[in-house]
């Protein structure tokens, strides 16, 4: 049962992250952003966050800042517009993910600690 739970959490997290990044890209870039590109960005971003967390996450303040910079860097790499646009996409993605997870937690589908965007 633990494997099934892990798979469900992974899929739900990827979906929430994808929707957040897709919303951010569409709002900030004012153009069509594809679901597939957002999903790949969410997947790469989560992997980069996890790897960075493993190596520097234990360093107070600096570790979290580096993890966030790496995550925004992935968005910057995957979408046009530079670091400012990438940071804005990341911020919108975070807000959207918080809203989705709050709604899912309110109806009892997930616990509030579900992940999809780093730091949620």
Backbone as CSV, one residue per row, in Angstrom:
resi,resn,N_x,N_y,N_z,CA_x,CA_y,CA_z,C_x,C_y,C_z
1,UNK,0.813,-1.197,0.000,0.000,0.000,0.000,0.859,1.263,0.000
2,UNK,2.051,1.200,0.614,2.925,2.374,0.662,3.381,2.777,-0.739
3,UNK,3.646,1.795,-1.600,4.060,2.104,-2.967,2.942,2.812,-3.721
4,UNK,1.722,2.355,-3.555,0.577,2.979,-4.221,0.384,4.407,-3.710
5,UNK,0.557,4.606,-2.402,0.445,5.950,-1.837,1.526,6.870,-2.406
6,UNK,2.744,6.363,-2.511,3.852,7.159,-3.049,3.604,7.543,-4.501
7,UNK,3.086,6.616,-5.274,2.782,6.892,-6.682,1.679,7.943,-6.787
8,UNK,0.649,7.808,-5.967,-0.444,8.776,-5.974,0.057,10.168,-5.583
9,UNK,0.901,10.242,-4.557,1.446,11.531,-4.124,2.305,12.141,-5.226
10,UNK,3.119,11.310,-5.870,3.961,11.800,-6.966,3.105,12.364,-8.094
11,UNK,2.102,11.619,-8.522,1.246,12.043,-9.631,0.479,13.318,-9.264
12,UNK,-0.076,13.358,-8.061,-0.814,14.537,-7.625,0.117,15.751,-7.528
13,UNK,1.310,15.549,-6.984,2.275,16.641,-6.877,2.686,17.158,-8.245
14,UNK,2.946,16.244,-9.161,3.311,16.646,-10.519,2.169,17.404,-11.188
15,UNK,0.954,16.947,-11.004,-0.212,17.610,-11.591,-0.391,19.016,-11.017
16,UNK,-0.292,19.149,-9.697,-0.441,20.463,-9.064,0.681,21.405,-9.528
17,UNK,1.909,20.896,-9.558,3.029,21.709,-10.030,2.869,22.129,-11.472
18,UNK,2.399,21.198,-12.297,2.181,21.490,-13.714,1.127,22.570,-13.899
19,UNK,0.022,22.441,-13.192,-1.052,23.433,-13.308,-0.566,24.798,-12.839
20,UNK,0.206,24.820,-11.753,0.740,26.085,-11.255,1.676,26.748,-12.250
21,UNK,2.602,25.980,-12.786,3.551,26.533,-13.761,2.838,26.942,-15.040
22,UNK,1.878,26.159,-15.478,1.101,26.503,-16.672,0.357,27.821,-16.466
23,UNK,-0.272,27.983,-15.307,-0.984,29.231,-15.009,-0.012,30.403,-14.972
24,UNK,1.140,30.205,-14.343,2.138,31.270,-14.279,2.653,31.657,-15.645
25,UNK,2.952,30.669,-16.473,3.460,30.944,-17.813,2.418,31.674,-18.654
26,UNK,1.181,31.253,-18.560,0.129,31.910,-19.356,-0.125,33.334,-18.870
27,UNK,-0.066,33.546,-17.555,-0.319,34.882,-17.015,0.855,35.823,-17.288
28,UNK,2.055,35.361,-17.041,3.235,36.221,-17.157,3.657,36.436,-18.603
29,UNK,3.662,35.392,-19.389,4.146,35.491,-20.764,3.076,35.928,-21.746
30,UNK,1.812,35.891,-21.325,0.704,36.332,-22.170,0.695,35.622,-23.521
31,UNK,0.917,34.321,-23.477,0.878,33.520,-24.706,0.490,32.103,-24.324
32,UNK,0.193,31.334,-25.332,-0.131,29.934,-25.073,1.095,29.188,-24.556
33,UNK,0.923,28.525,-23.453,1.965,27.657,-22.907,1.384,26.253,-22.909
34,UNK,2.180,25.292,-23.293,1.640,23.942,-23.401,1.685,23.210,-22.065
35,UNK,0.731,22.324,-21.886,0.656,21.498,-20.687,1.886,20.610,-20.585
36,UNK,2.330,20.071,-21.711,3.496,19.173,-21.712,4.747,19.926,-21.273
37,UNK,4.956,21.137,-21.794,6.120,21.928,-21.389,6.073,22.242,-19.895
38,UNK,4.892,22.574,-19.390,4.744,22.850,-17.960,5.026,21.591,-17.131
39,UNK,4.575,20.432,-17.607,4.804,19.176,-16.883,6.289,18.829,-16.860
40,UNK,6.965,19.000,-17.987,8.406,18.721,-18.042,9.145,19.696,-17.127
41,UNK,8.743,20.966,-17.140,9.363,21.962,-16.277,9.138,21.613,-14.806
42,UNK,7.926,21.204,-14.451,7.631,20.820,-13.072,8.470,19.616,-12.649
43,UNK,8.606,18.652,-13.528,9.380,17.448,-13.222,10.867,17.767,-13.056
44,UNK,11.435,18.507,-13.991,12.846,18.884,-13.902,13.079,19.785,-12.690
45,UNK,12.170,20.727,-12.479,12.286,21.640,-11.342,12.244,20.913,-10.007
46,UNK,11.359,19.934,-9.889,11.275,19.162,-8.648,12.539,18.336,-8.430
47,UNK,13.066,17.765,-9.506,14.304,16.986,-9.401,15.471,17.896,-9.005
48,UNK,15.567,19.062,-9.639,16.639,20.008,-9.316,16.521,20.483,-7.869
49,UNK,15.292,20.754,-7.423,15.046,21.167,-6.034,15.493,20.058,-5.084
50,UNK,15.118,18.834,-5.387,15.469,17.706,-4.526,16.970,17.472,-4.445
51,UNK,17.634,17.526,-5.580,19.091,17.314,-5.606,19.807,18.442,-4.858
52,UNK,19.389,19.668,-5.112,19.997,20.809,-4.429,19.730,20.725,-2.929
53,UNK,18.528,20.328,-2.560,18.179,20.169,-1.151,19.072,19.140,-0.474
54,UNK,19.353,18.060,-1.175,20.200,16.999,-0.622,21.595,17.529,-0.293
55,UNK,22.143,18.351,-1.193,23.518,18.811,-1.017,23.656,20.063,-0.152
56,UNK,22.723,21.004,-0.249,22.872,22.261,0.491,21.661,22.639,1.326
57,UNK,20.627,21.817,1.320,19.397,22.140,2.042,19.578,22.296,3.532
58,UNK,20.610,21.708,4.083,20.855,21.766,5.520,21.489,23.079,5.956
59,UNK,21.980,23.882,5.018,22.621,25.156,5.351,21.524,26.184,5.639
60,UNK,21.491,26.736,6.847,20.445,27.707,7.182,20.417,28.884,6.206
61,UNK,19.274,29.272,5.810,18.940,30.367,4.901,19.576,30.187,3.519
62,UNK,20.884,30.052,3.438,21.567,29.911,2.159,21.081,28.691,1.382
63,UNK,20.853,27.578,2.071,20.386,26.363,1.406,19.046,26.566,0.721
64,UNK,18.120,27.181,1.437,16.787,27.419,0.873,16.861,28.412,-0.275
65,UNK,17.676,29.447,-0.127,17.823,30.440,-1.192,18.415,29.784,-2.442
66,UNK,19.444,28.957,-2.271,20.036,28.261,-3.416,19.030,27.322,-4.087
67,UNK,18.239,26.612,-3.293,17.234,25.713,-3.866,16.221,26.507,-4.689
68,UNK,15.799,27.652,-4.166,14.836,28.489,-4.886,15.442,29.049,-6.167
69,UNK,16.689,29.490,-6.108,17.359,30.026,-7.299,17.490,28.942,-8.368
70,UNK,17.837,27.732,-7.962,17.951,26.624,-8.924,16.591,26.338,-9.555
71,UNK,15.526,26.318,-8.745,14.178,26.047,-9.264,13.751,27.132,-10.251
72,UNK,13.968,28.396,-9.893,13.639,29.494,-10.808,14.532,29.418,-12.048
73,UNK,15.765,28.975,-11.879,16.668,28.797,-13.019,16.143,27.782,-14.017
74,UNK,15.522,26.724,-13.517,14.913,25.736,-14.417,13.777,26.383,-15.207
75,UNK,12.955,27.170,-14.528,11.867,27.870,-15.225,12.462,28.832,-16.259
76,UNK,13.523,29.543,-15.890,14.189,30.473,-16.809,14.725,29.740,-18.033
77,UNK,15.256,28.557,-17.839,15.799,27.746,-18.929,14.691,27.260,-19.860
78,UNK,13.520,26.915,-19.296,12.448,26.312,-20.080,11.528,27.341,-20.751
79,UNK,11.494,28.576,-20.255,10.582,29.589,-20.792,11.353,30.847,-21.182
80,UNK,10.868,31.580,-22.184,11.525,32.828,-22.575,11.224,33.943,-21.575
81,UNK,12.015,34.998,-21.626,11.679,36.172,-20.831,12.685,36.550,-19.767
82,UNK,13.635,35.713,-19.454,14.655,36.072,-18.476,14.279,35.732,-17.043
83,UNK,15.164,36.153,-16.145,15.033,35.803,-14.726,13.805,36.447,-14.081
84,UNK,13.481,37.680,-14.473,12.306,38.349,-13.900,11.024,37.606,-14.228
85,UNK,10.896,37.221,-15.491,9.713,36.455,-15.900,9.677,35.098,-15.213
86,UNK,10.829,34.460,-15.099,10.885,33.156,-14.444,10.481,33.257,-12.976
87,UNK,10.951,34.293,-12.290,10.573,34.496,-10.890,9.072,34.758,-10.767
88,UNK,8.532,35.536,-11.693,7.092,35.815,-11.672,6.283,34.543,-11.951
89,UNK,6.734,33.741,-12.908,6.058,32.465,-13.184,6.098,31.583,-11.942
90,UNK,7.254,31.510,-11.300,7.386,30.718,-10.082,6.479,31.206,-8.968
91,UNK,6.369,32.526,-8.807,5.500,33.075,-7.771,4.042,32.743,-8.047
92,UNK,3.610,32.939,-9.282,2.225,32.600,-9.647,1.991,31.100,-9.454
93,UNK,2.958,30.287,-9.857,2.837,28.835,-9.692,2.666,28.468,-8.229
94,UNK,3.423,29.117,-7.364,3.330,28.854,-5.927,1.944,29.227,-5.393
95,UNK,1.441,30.403,-5.779,0.112,30.855,-5.331,-0.976,29.893,-5.816
96,UNK,-0.912,29.500,-7.083,-1.907,28.577,-7.645,-1.849,27.229,-6.925
97,UNK,-0.646,26.723,-6.694,-0.492,25.432,-6.015,-1.035,25.491,-4.592
98,UNK,-0.778,26.583,-3.892,-1.321,26.741,-2.534,-2.846,26.716,-2.585
99,UNK,-3.425,27.413,-3.556,-4.885,27.429,-3.694,-5.459,26.054,-3.986
100,UNK,-4.825,25.337,-4.901,-5.293,23.988,-5.250,-5.194,23.060,-4.047
101,UNK,-4.050,23.085,-3.374,-3.861,22.194,-2.226,-4.777,22.565,-1.068
102,UNK,-5.037,23.865,-0.882,-5.978,24.284,0.147,-7.373,23.742,-0.153
103,UNK,-7.792,23.865,-1.405,-9.112,23.363,-1.802,-9.196,21.846,-1.623
104,UNK,-8.151,21.124,-2.037,-8.148,19.665,-1.881,-8.125,19.253,-0.414
105,UNK,-7.408,20.011,0.411,-7.370,19.711,1.842,-8.710,20.029,2.506
106,UNK,-9.365,21.080,2.028,-10.649,21.477,2.606,-11.725,20.420,2.391
107,UNK,-11.640,19.699,1.282,-12.625,18.636,1.029,-12.125,17.278,1.517
108,UNK,-10.935,17.264,2.138,-10.412,16.035,2.727,-9.734,15.079,1.769
109,UNK,-9.374,15.557,0.567,-8.740,14.683,-0.415,-7.260,14.489,-0.136
110,UNK,-6.599,15.538,0.342,-5.174,15.465,0.679,-4.946,16.129,2.024
111,UNK,-3.762,15.892,2.584,-3.360,16.633,3.777,-2.673,17.915,3.313
112,UNK,-2.665,18.928,4.141,-2.088,20.214,3.718,-0.598,20.161,3.387
113,UNK,0.095,19.099,3.740,1.533,19.025,3.470,1.860,18.414,2.104
114,UNK,0.871,18.229,1.244,1.130,17.701,-0.097,2.035,18.659,-0.853
115,UNK,2.882,18.112,-1.701,3.850,18.924,-2.422,3.561,18.952,-3.910
116,UNK,4.081,19.931,-4.608,3.934,20.075,-6.050,4.786,21.215,-6.520
117,UNK,4.829,22.232,-5.703,5.717,23.361,-5.916,6.603,23.405,-4.672
118,UNK,7.872,23.575,-4.807,8.751,23.579,-3.650,8.318,24.547,-2.569
119,UNK,8.415,24.096,-1.358,8.124,24.939,-0.225,6.687,24.925,0.244
120,UNK,5.844,24.126,-0.387,4.439,24.068,0.037,4.269,22.903,0.978
